[in-house]
Amino acid sequence: MKFTELVDSGASKTKQHEYLVDGEQTAITIRIPSNLKDAAAEAATLKGLSFSAFARMCMIDELVKED
């Protein structure tokens, strides 16, 4: 099942979150401005997270946010 199908089926925000954190890890490469990377790394540190965990959290929050 794709994430969009899950959303369209009316799945709860909890189910959507569970779907997004499940599955195998995969490596990605993205290009972002160094200032954005530095600011995000600083924000992650303030929250006690790694940069990767912070990036995942931001993506999940955006995908599961209330309409």
Protein Blocks (a to p, Z undefined) as FASTA:
>chain_A
ZZklmmmnopafklmmmmmmgccdddddddddfklmmmmmmmmmmnopafklmmmmmmmm
mmmpcZZ
